[in-house]
Amino acid sequence: MRAVLAAAGAAAILCGSSAAAQETGESDARADAMEDSVFDGDWLSVGAGAVYGPSYKGSDDYVFSPIPIVQGSLGGVRINPRPGGLALDFIPDVDGEVAFLAGVAAKLNRNRASQIEDPVVKSYGELDTAVEVGPTVGVSLPGLLNPFDSLSFNVDALWDVAGAHSGMTLSPTVTYFTPLSRGTAVSLSVSATHVDDDYADYYYSVPAGGALPAFQAESGFDSVGAALFGAVDLDGDVTNGGLAIIALGGYSRMLGDAKRSPFTSIRGDADQWTAALGIGYTF
């Protein structure tokens, strides 16, 4: 899910005219498409939708949840979406050139904090909501196969500052984005998450004396996944802003102690699927 929301930002910005490349030449196509568009200067996209996914990480019960999305560029600061939060990029970009990202990311982690469907897992109680904050860095390489595509690499390193799991996560993501027309774009993202001992213990350890076998979880990669994202501007021209429909599908696989935990191995499933549909407006 994290990779999909990051890809949403790229799609909103760049699903401009691939046809323009045929008319003006590849070196000027990107600049011509962006000139006088809603993205030429400050802009903001807001959106909302519903995601259908596991009730907790490792669950085999699925629930609907709302997903707000905010992204844009204000005063030279890029705003990129994250699941349950956002990231700010403080390095200005030059359109059509290699872009470097450095800033701060923040999000809410409500894993097992609500919507627990499994009665056995629920008997262990709901967990507190974590507030995860930390640096984000990355790089984006434009114009690989056409003037408007890009290949991006980024890493978020986040610490819980609310005292829930009190741990740290490291999440690398690779995303390929390309427009299909002036109003349609897709992206494919691959991501993974590494967690420390505190995080693993909080979410995946099972105390003795309950319905499940006792289990002590330790640090390691807890998941790896891929997500496919699509966006369609409703008037066929993303450069003038307005309404757009977004859709996504994702798959992730639990790894390590996250997979071995009885919350996953006995009461849940290591295979995790996600689907979402939403609408956004850019101005």
Residue pairs with C-beta under 8 A, 6 or more apart in sequence:
1 51
1 53
1 83
1 227
1 250
1 274
1 276
2 82
2 83
2 156
2 171
2 173
2 191
2 193
3 173
3 175
3 189
3 190
3 191
3 225
3 226
3 227
3 250
4 189
4 227
4 228
4 229
4 248
4 250
4 274
4 276
5 67
5 69
5 81
5 82
5 83
6 80
6 81
6 82
6 87
6 152
6 154
6 173
6 175
6 189
7 175
7 177
7 187
7 188
7 189
7 227
7 229
8 69
8 71
8 81
8 229
8 231
8 246
8 248
9 71
9 78
9 79
9 80
9 81
10 140
10 150
10 152
10 175
10 177
10 185
10 187
11 177
11 185
11 186
11 187
11 229
11 230
11 231
11 246
12 45
12 71
12 231
12 238
12 244
12 280
12 282
13 39
14 148
14 150
14 177
14 179
14 185
15 148
15 179
15 180
15 181
15 182
15 183
15 184
15 185
15 231
15 233
15 238
16 30
16 33
16 34
16 37
16 148
16 179
16 182
16 238
16 239
17 29
17 33
17 148
17 179
17 181
17 182
17 239
18 146
18 147
18 148
18 179
18 180
18 181
18 182
19 181
19 182
20 29
20 32
20 33
20 182
21 29
21 146
21 147
21 148
23 29
24 32
26 143
26 146
26 147
27 147
29 147
29 148
30 95
30 96
30 142
30 143
30 147
30 148
31 95
31 96
33 148
33 239
34 40
34 95
34 239
37 239
37 240
38 239
38 240
38 241
38 282
38 283
39 73
39 239
41 73
42 72
42 73
42 74
42 75
43 72
43 73
43 241
43 282
43 283
44 70
44 71
44 72
44 74
44 79
44 282
44 283
45 69
45 70
45 71
45 72
45 280
45 281
45 282
46 68
46 69
46 70
46 280
46 281
47 68
47 69
47 70
47 244
47 246
47 278
47 279
47 280
47 281
48 66
48 67
48 68
48 69
48 278
48 279
48 280
49 66
49 67
49 69
49 246
49 276
49 277
49 278
49 279
50 64
50 65
50 66
50 67
50 276
50 277
50 278
51 64
51 65
51 66
51 67
51 274
51 275
51 276
52 62
52 63
52 64
52 274
52 275
52 276
53 62
53 63
53 65
53 272
53 273
53 274
53 275
53 276
54 60
54 61
54 62
54 63
54 268
54 272
54 273
54 274
55 61
55 62
55 63
55 115
55 116
55 117
55 118
56 111
56 112
56 115
56 116
56 121
56 263
56 268
57 111
57 112
57 203
57 222
57 223
57 254
57 258
57 264
57 272
58 204
58 254
58 258
58 259
58 261
58 263
58 264
58 268
58 269
58 270
58 272
59 116
59 117
59 118
59 121
59 263
59 264
59 267
59 268
59 269
60 267
60 268
60 269
61 117
61 118
61 268
62 273
63 115
63 117
65 115
67 83
67 276
67 278
69 81
69 246
69 278
69 280
70 79
70 81
70 86
71 79
71 80
71 81
71 86
72 78
72 79
73 79
76 92
77 88
77 89
77 90
77 103
78 88
78 89
78 93
78 101
78 103
79 86
79 87
79 88
79 89
80 86
80 87
80 88
80 89
81 87
82 105
82 106
82 107
82 156
83 107
84 107
84 108
84 109
84 110
85 105
85 106
85 107
85 108
85 132
86 105
86 106
86 107
87 103
87 104
87 105
87 106
87 136
87 156
88 103
88 104
88 105
89 101
89 102
89 103
89 136
90 102
90 103
91 99
91 100
91 101
91 102
91 103
93 99
96 142
96 143
96 147
97 142
98 139
98 140
98 141
98 142
99 139
99 140
99 142
100 138
100 139
101 136
101 137
101 138
101 139
101 140
101 154
102 135
102 136
102 137
103 135
103 136
104 133
104 134
104 135
104 136
105 133
105 134
105 135
105 136
105 156
105 158
106 131
106 132
106 133
106 158
107 131
107 132
107 158
108 129
108 130
108 131
108 132
109 129
109 130
109 131
109 132
109 160
109 164
109 165
110 129
110 130
111 127
111 130
111 203
112 121
112 126
112 127
112 203
113 126
113 127
113 128
113 129
114 126
116 122
116 126
118 267
118 268
120 211
120 212
120 267
121 263
121 267
121 268
123 210
123 211
124 206
124 207
124 210
127 164
127 165
127 202
127 203
128 162
128 163
128 164
129 162
129 164
130 160
130 162
130 164
130 165
131 160
131 161
131 162
131 164
132 158
132 159
132 160
132 161
132 169
133 158
133 159
133 161
134 156
134 157
134 158
134 159
134 168
135 156
135 157
136 154
136 155
136 156
136 157
137 154
137 155
138 152
138 153
138 154
138 155
139 152
139 153
139 154
140 150
140 151
140 152
140 153
141 150
141 151
141 152
142 148
142 149
142 150
143 149
143 150
144 150
144 151
145 178
146 178
146 179
148 178
148 179
149 176
149 177
149 178
149 179
150 175
150 176
150 177
150 178
151 174
151 175
151 176
151 177
152 173
152 174
152 175
152 176
152 177
153 172
153 173
153 174
154 172
154 173
154 175
155 170
155 171
155 172
155 173
156 169
156 170
156 171
156 173
157 168
157 169
157 170
157 171
158 168
158 169
158 171
159 167
159 168
160 166
160 167
160 168
160 198
160 199
164 202
165 198
165 199
165 201
165 202
165 203
166 198
166 202
167 195
167 196
167 197
167 198
167 199
167 200
167 201
167 202
168 195
168 196
168 198
168 199
169 193
169 194
169 195
169 196
169 199
170 193
170 194
171 191
171 192
171 193
171 194
172 191
172 192
173 189
173 190
173 191
174 189
174 190
174 191
175 187
175 188
175 189
175 190
176 187
176 188
176 189
177 185
177 186
177 187
178 185
178 186
178 187
179 185
180 186
181 236
182 233
182 236
182 237
182 238
182 239
183 232
183 233
183 235
183 236
183 237
183 238
184 230
184 231
184 232
184 233
185 230
185 231
185 238
186 228
186 229
186 230
186 231
187 228
187 229
188 226
188 227
188 228
188 229
189 226
189 227
189 229
190 224
190 225
190 226
191 224
191 225
191 226
191 227
192 221
192 223
192 224
192 225
193 221
193 222
193 223
193 224
194 219
194 220
194 221
194 222
195 203
195 219
195 220
195 221
195 222
195 258
196 219
197 218
197 219
199 219
199 222
200 217
200 218
200 219
200 220
200 222
200 257
200 258
201 216
201 217
201 218
203 217
203 258
204 215
204 217
204 222
204 257
204 258
204 261
204 263
204 264
205 215
205 216
205 217
205 261
206 212
206 213
206 214
206 215
206 261
206 262
206 263
207 214
208 214
212 262
212 263
212 266
212 267
213 262
213 266
215 257
215 260
215 261
215 262
217 257
217 258
217 260
217 261
218 257
220 255
220 256
220 257
220 258
221 255
221 256
222 254
222 255
222 256
222 257
222 258
223 252
223 253
223 254
223 255
223 258
223 272
224 252
224 253
224 255
225 250
225 251
225 252
225 253
225 272
226 250
226 251
226 252
227 248
227 249
227 250
227 251
227 274
228 248
228 249
228 250
229 246
229 247
229 248
230 246
230 247
230 248
231 238
231 244
231 245
231 246
231 247
232 244
232 245
232 246
233 242
233 243
233 244
234 242
234 243
234 244
234 245
235 242
235 243
238 244
238 282
241 281
241 282
241 283
242 281
242 282
243 279
243 280
243 281
244 279
244 280
244 281
244 282
245 277
245 278
245 279
246 276
246 277
246 278
246 279
246 280
247 276
247 277
247 278
248 274
248 275
248 276
249 273
249 274
249 275
250 273
250 274
250 275
251 271
251 272
251 273
251 274
252 272
252 274
253 259
253 270
253 271
253 272
254 264
254 270
254 271
254 272
258 264
259 265
259 270
264 270
